[in-house]
């Protein structure tokens, strides 16, 4: 049997799908698993050893401006031909959006997904050949696990799922032998912690004999990493990393401190103990999934407000401004001692 997983984005959502794939690979070794994902996350999807081929869409890059639409249509037509040539027995849409079911249909195979009461965009459920009811108040990882188990008729294993990612022993040149990784970036401005606190944290870690390593994904994040690292014993990665190289740097850390982001989920998937700061989002739904993880939630009464740009205070980060540095430092110290 050959199936296609559709989980297009984002970084964290892609990582959230991996325990479901680990379940499937362990319990249904007769199933060949391919993955359809946005091109920017293909190197992350390819990290899972049970995934065969990774197919990509370029919708984010080509959808705007309209002058790119001919290239978008050509890319989707090429993808349709490529997917149909694999003759999938089943496509499983783990995304639950109209755009994901539209993409899943390119394979011209039966598609399974969440039912109307379980899905993010209820209209999408009308286009599935098979639907599955999954409680919406579960962690995203568990929702994926339940959908895949029901769609392929196997009993969901008890206990916590496994991401199934090997942790590389490769060491990147120029990094300390032992370090904490500071994951200071997030896709929402409202998730960011004040830079002054990050600089204090660099100094605090130095007092514990632990240098900090700061990755980045774009020019803005690189500039912020440089300002944070100016506090002292810290290294800003020279390059923007992805895939196996990024996993090696994150997985090589003694501990991680960061925000609700894709890198948080990658660190957790690689078994790195961490301290994670939450403000506008709910850790019960999208928090770290694994052992050795500490969550510090904002004490702001409006949290979690689930808004990308905070409207509750000047500067747009009221939830995160009240995440106290001392609480974070205490949690980091406990992590280091453990």
GUMARKE-794576 format. One line per field, with one value per residue: z, y, x of N, C-alpha, C in turn. Coordinates in steps of 0.02 Angstrom, whole numbers, plus 50000, padded with zeros to 5 digits. Atoms other than C-alpha are relative to their C-alpha. Layout:
<rs>
n_pz: Z/...
n_py: Y/...
n_px: X/...
ca_pz: Z/...
ca_py: Y/...
ca_px: X/...
c_pz: Z/...
c_py: Y/...
c_px: X/...
</rs>
This chain:
<rs>
n_pz: 50000/50004/49979/50003/49945/50018/49945/50040/49958/49999/49973/49943/50021/50033/49947/49964/50037/50000/49959/50035/50050/49962/49984/50062/50023/49954/49997/50068/50042/50070/50029/50023/49980/50031/49966/50040/49952/50030/50016/49947/49944/50027/49967/49934/50011/50021/49944/49971/50039/50030/50058/50062/50041/49978/50055/49976/50035/49994/49998/49964/50040/50066/50001/50007/50034/50054/50055/49988/50005/50051/49972/49949/50034/50031/49947/49975/50052/49997/49939/50011/50040/49960/49949/50031/50023/49943/49988/49928/49977/49955/49981/49935/49991/49929/49992/49987/50029/50070/50044/49996/50036/50071/50019/49993/50057/50058/50006/50029/49959/49943/49951/49933/49959/49942/50014/49996/49931/49976/50047/49993/50048/50010/50070/50032/49987/50050/50060/49984/50012/49935/49948/49934/49944/49953/49956/50017/49942/49992/50028/50073/50013/49988/50053/50059/49986/50002/50069/50040/49976/50022/50072/50023/49964/49950/49932/49978/49942/49938/49981/50042/50065/50013/50061/50044/50032/49973/49979/50032/49961/50035/49966/50046/49983/49971/49943/49937/49989/49963/50006/50000/50061/49985/50057/49984/50054/50008/50059/49979/49958/49931/49964/49986/49932/50007/50011/49939/49961/50032/49984/49930/49998/50023/49943/49949/50023/49994/49930/49990/50042/50060/50053/50037/50072/50026/50071/50030/50063/50048/49982/49938/49945/49994/49966/49929/49969/49989/49943/49939/49989/49978/49927/49976/50018/50045/50070/50051/50056/50059/50057/49990/50008/50008/50005/49957/49967/49946/49949/49965/49953/49946/49962/49963/49942/49934/49983/50044/49972/50058/50007/50037/50069/50030/49971/49936/50013/50023/49941/49961/50038/49995/49931/49964/49946/50014/49965/50055/49976/50036/49986/50036/50022/49947/50001/49999/50068/50044/49960/50013/49992/49983/49930/49985/50027/49953/50033/49960/50032/49981/49948/50024/50001/50068/50032/50069/50040/50067/50051/50028/49982/49937/49996/49930/49972/50048/50014/50028/49972/49929/49971/49991/49957/49929/49984/49957/50011/49943/50008/50053/49975/49953/50038/50035/49949/49984/50058/50001/49945/50017
n_py: 49941/49939/49943/49934/49955/49930/49952/49952/49952/49964/50038/50039/50048/50055/50042/50032/50058/50055/50058/50040/50039/50052/50052/50036/50040/50056/50045/50020/50000/50011/49936/49953/49933/49940/49939/49940/49946/49939/50010/49974/50047/50067/50030/50024/50061/50053/50026/50061/50056/50041/49966/50016/49940/49937/49958/49932/49948/49935/49952/49939/49961/49983/49978/49927/49964/50038/50017/50067/50052/50051/50049/50038/50049/50049/50042/50045/50051/50048/50040/50046/50056/50039/50037/50051/50055/50044/50042/50007/50033/49955/49937/49978/49929/49983/49928/49981/49935/50004/50002/50065/50050/49986/50028/50072/50026/50007/50070/50040/50060/49986/49956/50002/49942/49987/49983/49928/49977/50009/49969/49928/49969/50052/50011/50047/50069/50022/50025/50063/50062/50032/49952/50028/49954/49994/49942/49942/49975/50040/49973/50010/50065/50053/49997/50033/50072/50030/50000/50050/50066/50015/50004/50061/50056/50034/49977/49950/50023/49962/49962/49945/50019/49988/49963/50045/49967/50015/49941/50006/49988/49952/49937/49946/49966/49934/49999/50027/50071/50005/49935/49992/49968/49951/49997/49934/49976/50030/49973/49947/49949/50003/50054/49983/49980/49941/50015/49988/50062/50048/49981/50020/50072/50017/49990/50050/50064/49996/50012/50072/50032/50028/49951/50002/50001/49969/50008/49949/50022/49945/49945/49970/50044/49999/49938/50007/50046/49963/49954/50042/50029/49949/50001/50037/50068/50025/50009/49997/50043/49962/50012/50022/50073/50037/50073/50039/49956/49966/50050/50018/49946/49999/50063/50003/49955/50028/49980/49949/49951/49969/49978/50045/49995/50064/50024/50032/50068/50040/50016/50051/50062/50028/50020/49949/49971/49929/49953/49969/49943/49995/49944/49998/50065/50047/50058/50062/50019/49998/49997/50052/50067/50043/49998/49952/49935/49955/49946/49941/49964/49931/49987/49949/50028/50009/50057/49992/49961/50030/49948/49992/49933/49985/49935/49985/49954/49970/50045/50060/50064/49997/50067/50021/49952/50018/50062/49974/50029/50042/50066/50035/50018/50056/50061/50020/50029/50066/50042/50014/50046/50066
n_px: 50042/49961/50040/49970/50017/50000/49992/49964/49965/49937/49945/50023/50051/49965/49971/50056/50024/49952/50019/50051/49964/49964/50049/50018/49943/49989/50057/50020/49939/50017/50020/49949/50022/49971/50023/50008/49987/49974/49929/49958/49997/49985/49941/50022/50039/49954/49961/50030/49973/50052/50028/49966/49990/50030/50022/50007/50038/49967/50055/49982/49954/50027/50070/50003/50054/50033/49954/49973/50051/49986/49952/50037/50042/49956/49972/50052/50013/49945/50009/50056/49976/49953/50037/50042/49958/49985/50060/50010/50061/50035/49968/50026/49989/49993/50002/50069/50016/50022/49942/49967/50039/49992/49935/50005/50038/49957/49977/50055/50006/50044/49970/50029/49983/50042/50070/50016/49996/49931/49953/49990/50045/50051/50019/49953/50020/50048/49965/49966/50037/50008/49987/49986/50013/49944/50011/49960/49962/49939/49939/49996/49968/50048/50051/49972/49994/50067/50026/49965/50018/50069/50002/49967/50029/49958/50013/49951/49961/50008/49941/49977/49973/49929/49988/49963/49943/49934/49962/49934/49939/49958/49989/49984/49938/50007/50046/49972/50012/50063/50031/50073/50023/50052/50046/50027/50043/50066/50034/50045/49969/50025/49967/49931/49980/49957/49929/49962/50002/49955/49931/49989/49995/49933/49956/50016/49973/49927/49985/50006/49950/50033/50008/50063/49998/50061/50015/50043/50030/50004/49956/50024/49982/49928/49982/50018/49952/49938/50008/50002/49934/49954/49997/49941/49979/50051/49980/50052/49983/49979/50044/50069/49998/50063/49996/49956/49952/50035/50016/49939/49984/50050/49995/49937/50001/50012/50069/50027/50047/50028/50069/50044/49977/49981/49937/50017/50024/49943/49959/50036/49999/49932/49987/49961/50039/50008/50045/50037/50038/50063/50044/50064/50023/50018/49955/50038/50015/49941/49940/49950/50026/49943/49976/49947/50019/50033/50037/50015/50054/50010/50050/50046/50067/50024/49967/49977/50047/49999/49994/49932/49976/50034/50032/50013/49951/49953/49945/50029/49978/50016/49998/49932/49964/50008/49966/49947/49934/49979/50032/49965/49934/50008/50015/49939/49955/50024/49986/49928/49985/50027
ca_pz: 50000/49958/50043/50029/50183/50152/50283/50192/50330/50447/50525/50689/50604/50498/50654/50738/50602/50636/50784/50680/50543/50673/50732/50554/50510/50665/50652/50464/50387/50227/50196/50091/50150/50044/50098/50010/50091/50053/49977/50124/50243/50129/50216/50383/50318/50242/50414/50460/50411/50369/50234/50057/49933/49979/49851/49861/49817/49791/49829/49955/49834/49677/49735/49730/49632/49490/49367/49450/49422/49256/49346/49488/49369/49276/49439/49497/49330/49341/49520/49467/49335/49457/49594/49478/49414/49590/49597/49781/49870/49994/50027/50206/50232/50405/50373/50364/50253/50086/50010/50074/50008/49841/49837/49898/49754/49631/49667/49600/49741/49888/50021/50208/50333/50485/50494/50499/50690/50703/50565/50559/50402/50406/50221/50178/50254/50117/49990/50082/50034/50215/50372/50550/50712/50823/50979/50947/51124/51102/51072/50885/50891/50963/50835/50694/50776/50794/50617/50540/50650/50607/50422/50409/50533/50665/50853/50920/51035/51216/51290/51211/51027/50959/50833/50764/50722/50741/50837/50736/50816/50689/50764/50671/50666/50775/50905/51088/51147/51263/51239/51265/51110/51120/51002/51007/50850/50813/50668/50770/50837/50991/51037/51053/51222/51252/51190/51356/51439/51311/51343/51530/51497/51398/51549/51667/51563/51558/51747/51738/51621/51473/51314/51206/51022/50921/50754/50635/50481/50400/50406/50545/50655/50617/50672/50833/50867/50847/50972/51098/51075/51109/51293/51300/51294/51139/50957/50813/50677/50521/50401/50388/50413/50366/50367/50434/50471/50575/50665/50707/50787/50883/50933/50994/51127/51311/51332/51239/51290/51171/51111/51033/50863/50740/50815/50985/50911/50823/50985/51076/50936/50953/51140/51193/51367/51361/51442/51334/51352/51305/51293/51155/51119/51220/51269/51296/51109/51033/51176/51183/51165/51258/51421/51507/51448/51559/51507/51577/51536/51537/51689/51585/51608/51420/51383/51278/51164/51004/50909/50797/50837/51017/51044/51233/51257/51166/51081/51044/51163/51326/51354/51336/51427/51590/51573/51716/51689/51863/51830/51671/51755/51894/51768/51669/51827/51870/51695/51704/51873/51807
ca_py: 50000/50173/50332/50517/50628/50808/50928/51083/51201/51276/51222/51169/51085/50981/50922/50885/50759/50652/50548/50494/50437/50344/50252/50206/50145/50035/49961/49952/49908/49863/50047/50157/50338/50493/50674/50830/50992/51174/51187/51286/51140/50996/50973/50954/50827/50729/50706/50568/50401/50321/50448/50394/50536/50717/50816/51004/51146/51324/51412/51533/51590/51597/51654/51841/51952/51896/51899/51736/51645/51565/51486/51433/51347/51263/51200/51128/51043/50964/50909/50832/50726/50673/50623/50530/50427/50354/50284/50316/50206/50343/50526/50589/50775/50817/51004/51024/51178/51215/51245/51078/50976/51066/51012/50836/50813/50830/50649/50588/50462/50442/50575/50558/50701/50776/50789/50957/50965/50925/51029/51204/51251/51151/51179/51076/50919/50915/50867/50713/50537/50482/50587/50556/50637/50697/50808/50984/51010/50882/50928/50944/50791/50683/50745/50691/50522/50489/50540/50428/50279/50292/50320/50166/50057/50020/50037/50193/50146/50199/50328/50469/50459/50458/50585/50453/50575/50517/50640/50669/50658/50782/50939/51103/51186/51340/51291/51261/51082/51113/51252/51314/51360/51517/51509/51693/51704/51669/51697/51812/51980/51951/51796/51888/51911/52079/52081/52151/51989/51884/51983/51956/51771/51762/51834/51715/51564/51625/51626/51442/51408/51380/51481/51523/51485/51587/51528/51640/51624/51797/51963/52033/51881/51885/52067/52028/51880/51995/52120/51981/51902/52068/52036/51916/51729/51690/51634/51686/51554/51614/51540/51514/51327/51202/51017/50901/51041/51136/50977/50938/51110/51107/50924/50953/51079/51037/51133/51253/51411/51484/51535/51449/51416/51280/51272/51235/51084/51028/51039/50939/50811/50788/50760/50923/50977/51153/51302/51378/51546/51564/51718/51731/51545/51395/51268/51139/51137/51179/51166/51058/50874/50770/50741/50864/51017/51165/51292/51467/51551/51735/51799/51931/51905/51920/51772/51669/51799/51703/51862/51888/52074/52118/52261/52264/52373/52490/52390/52246/52116/52137/51949/51921/52079/52007/51842/51877/51853/51781/51644/51599/51600/51485/51362/51364/51332/51185/51117/51131/51046/50904
ca_px: 50000/50062/49999/50034/50036/49985/50051/50105/50159/50212/50377/50297/50150/50270/50362/50194/50154/50307/50245/50095/50215/50319/50163/50117/50292/50300/50125/50099/50268/50175/50135/50250/50244/50274/50248/50184/50244/50284/50458/50527/50496/50548/50716/50626/50501/50646/50725/50602/50680/50511/50471/50511/50489/50455/50355/50345/50228/50287/50123/50198/50332/50225/50054/50098/50115/49999/50144/50200/50036/50086/50235/50118/49996/50139/50214/50048/50017/50189/50154/49988/50073/50209/50087/49970/50115/50137/49958/49925/49800/49757/49798/49783/49763/49832/49815/49627/49619/49537/49708/49772/49625/49641/49824/49784/49663/49806/49852/49682/49661/49540/49572/49542/49537/49452/49262/49173/49172/49358/49434/49504/49406/49242/49207/49361/49284/49152/49285/49354/49305/49325/49313/49371/49308/49451/49429/49488/49555/49696/49876/49913/50026/49888/49762/49877/49907/49720/49678/49811/49766/49581/49612/49723/49631/49763/49751/49835/49979/49963/50080/50175/50217/50395/50456/50574/50714/50894/51003/51162/51334/51402/51477/51481/51651/51667/51537/51579/51590/51442/51315/51138/51042/50934/50784/50741/50634/50451/50332/50217/50280/50171/50273/50439/50524/50611/50791/50852/50796/50888/51047/51028/51004/51166/51256/51167/51216/51396/51394/51346/51492/51375/51400/51249/51223/51097/51025/50929/50819/50818/50908/50799/50829/51015/51025/50932/51046/51196/51126/51090/51261/51345/51308/51456/51486/51382/51400/51289/51284/51372/51245/51058/51042/50907/50871/51004/51128/51002/50948/51130/51156/50992/51011/51189/51136/51143/50980/50868/50777/50652/50480/50330/50406/50452/50626/50549/50462/50620/50720/50587/50581/50770/50756/50841/50780/50709/50625/50489/50403/50220/50110/49980/49967/49907/50041/49904/49873/50042/50166/50322/50282/50409/50501/50617/50520/50471/50340/50328/50163/50127/50033/49945/49756/49731/49844/49824/49747/49792/49831/49982/49997/49956/49834/49843/49998/50115/50251/50134/50206/50113/50093/50279/50336/50270/50361/50480/50666/50691/50564/50653/50824/50762/50691/50853/50955/50844/50866/51055/51059/50952
c_pz: 50000/50017/49993/50058/49974/50065/49973/50041/50068/50031/50058/49982/49966/50052/50038/49966/50010/50047/49968/49947/50034/50020/49939/49978/50044/49995/49933/49955/49926/49963/49980/50010/49961/50032/49949/50046/49961/49993/50056/50058/49977/50037/50070/49993/49983/50057/50026/49958/49967/49937/49938/49960/50031/49938/50027/49957/50014/50005/50035/49957/49936/50000/49990/49981/49943/49942/50010/49990/49943/50025/50053/49967/49967/50052/50026/49948/49999/50061/49991/49961/50041/50052/49970/49977/50056/50021/50074/50015/50044/50011/50066/50012/50075/50013/50016/49975/49928/49953/50003/49965/49925/49974/50003/49941/49937/49989/49968/50035/50056/50053/50066/50039/50058/49980/50016/50071/50026/49964/50010/49953/49982/49928/49966/50008/49948/49940/50015/49982/50065/50053/50068/50053/50049/50045/49984/50058/50014/49974/49926/49982/50007/49949/49937/50010/49993/49929/49959/50021/49976/49925/49973/50043/50042/50068/50021/50060/50061/50015/49949/49934/49993/49935/49950/49966/50032/50019/49976/50050/49966/50040/49950/50024/50029/50058/50062/50007/50036/49999/50011/49935/50017/49937/50009/49950/50000/49942/50018/50039/50073/50041/50024/50072/49993/49994/50064/50043/49970/50016/50072/50005/49975/50057/50055/49982/50005/50072/50020/49959/49936/49948/49963/49925/49974/49925/49976/49933/49948/50025/50066/50060/50010/50037/50074/50035/50015/50060/50066/50016/50025/50077/50026/49970/49955/49929/49956/49942/49939/49943/50023/49984/49990/50001/50049/50037/50059/50056/50039/50051/50058/50043/50041/50062/50065/50024/49952/50040/49942/50005/49964/49926/49972/50029/50069/49988/49974/50058/50042/49964/50004/50071/50040/50057/49991/50048/49947/50027/49956/50023/49964/49978/50059/49998/50004/49931/49956/50039/49985/50018/50013/50072/50008/49974/50053/49962/50050/49963/50026/50054/49980/49995/49930/49966/50014/49957/49928/49944/49981/50021/50060/50000/50072/50030/49945/49992/49978/50030/50074/50034/50018/50045/50073/50016/50035/49989/50056/49997/49948/50025/50049/49963/49962/50048/50019/49944/49997/50056/49984/49948
c_py: 50062/50059/50064/50041/50071/50041/50053/50046/50002/49955/49955/49947/49939/49954/49963/49938/49939/49943/49956/49956/49945/49943/49957/49954/49939/49948/49975/50001/49987/50064/50041/50071/50053/50061/50057/50061/50062/49994/50023/49952/49929/49968/49976/49936/49941/49971/49934/49940/49956/50031/49983/50062/50059/50041/50070/50041/50066/50056/50065/50046/50027/50031/50076/50026/49958/49982/49931/49944/49950/49948/49957/49945/49946/49952/49951/49947/49947/49955/49950/49939/49955/49958/49944/49940/49950/49958/49986/49965/50046/50062/50021/50072/50016/50075/50025/50069/49991/49996/49931/49946/50012/49971/49924/49968/49992/49928/49955/49932/50016/50041/49994/50062/50007/50014/50073/50027/49999/50044/50075/50039/49949/49988/49949/49928/49973/49966/49936/49941/49963/50051/49965/50054/49997/50060/50058/50025/49958/50039/49983/49933/49943/50001/49966/49925/49966/49997/49945/49929/49981/49991/49935/49939/49961/50032/50048/49974/50044/50039/50053/49974/50018/50038/49959/50031/49978/50065/49991/50013/50051/50065/50053/50036/50069/50004/49973/49926/49989/50069/49996/50034/50045/50010/50062/50025/49963/50034/50057/50052/49995/49945/50018/50023/50059/49982/50011/49938/49947/50016/49982/49924/49976/50007/49949/49932/50000/49988/49927/49961/49971/50055/49990/50000/50026/49988/50057/49975/50054/50057/50033/49958/49999/50063/49996/49953/50035/50046/49960/49974/50050/50003/49959/49931/49966/49998/50006/49956/50042/49996/49986/49926/49971/49926/49969/50043/50036/49951/49981/50053/50001/49938/49994/50043/49961/50017/50055/50046/50037/50014/49947/50008/49931/49972/49969/49928/49955/49980/49946/49933/49965/49983/50049/50028/50076/50037/50043/50053/50011/50061/49995/49933/49952/49940/49933/49973/49995/50004/49945/49931/49953/50008/50053/50070/50040/50057/50055/50042/50071/50006/50055/49969/49988/49939/49935/50035/49975/50051/50009/50066/50024/50070/50024/50049/50028/49953/49932/49934/49995/49931/49980/50047/49980/49930/50019/49966/49952/49931/49958/49976/49941/49935/49975/49969/49930/49951/49980/49951/49929/49965
c_px: 50044/49955/50041/49974/50001/50002/50047/50044/49965/50054/49976/49949/50032/50031/49945/49975/50044/49983/49947/50034/50040/49954/49986/50057/50010/49944/49976/50061/49986/49984/50062/49974/50038/49968/49998/50001/50021/50076/50046/50009/50018/50058/49983/49961/50046/50041/49972/50021/49946/49970/50041/50015/49964/49986/49985/49952/50036/49948/50019/50043/49968/49931/49994/50068/49971/50046/50031/49950/50012/50050/49966/49959/50043/50028/49948/49981/50055/49995/49944/50023/50046/49964/49958/50041/50017/49940/49989/49934/49959/50043/49969/50020/50002/49993/49930/49980/49975/50059/50034/49959/50004/50066/49998/49965/50042/50022/49947/49996/49951/50037/49962/50022/49952/49928/49987/50006/50072/50050/50005/49954/49946/49981/50045/49977/49951/50034/50040/49956/49987/50017/50005/49985/50058/49987/50047/50043/50063/50060/50003/50031/49949/49944/50025/50003/49932/49973/50033/49980/49930/49996/50029/49985/50051/49987/50055/50039/49987/50064/50018/50030/50074/50008/50041/50060/50066/50035/50072/50056/50046/50005/50020/50062/49985/49952/50034/49984/49934/49969/49925/49981/49940/49958/49956/49948/49933/49965/49953/50039/49978/50032/50070/50009/50048/50074/50041/50001/50046/50073/50017/50009/50068/50051/49989/50029/50076/50022/49996/50052/49972/49994/49934/50014/49933/49993/49956/49975/49993/50043/49980/50020/50076/50023/49983/50048/50066/49995/49999/50069/50051/50007/50059/50006/49949/50027/49938/50021/50016/49949/49929/49998/49930/50013/50048/50051/49969/49985/50063/50018/49951/50007/50064/50001/49989/49930/49980/49955/49970/49926/49959/50015/50015/50064/49989/49979/50056/50045/49968/50003/50068/50020/50042/49956/49995/49955/49968/49952/49938/49961/49935/49973/49994/50046/49963/49985/50062/50065/50049/49972/50059/50019/50054/49986/49963/49967/49989/49948/49996/49946/49951/49930/49973/50029/49962/49949/49995/50000/50073/50031/49960/49972/49991/50050/50043/50060/49976/50021/49982/50001/50071/50040/49996/50025/50065/50067/50020/49968/50036/50069/49996/49987/50061/50049/49979/50014/50073/50019/49977/50042
</rs>
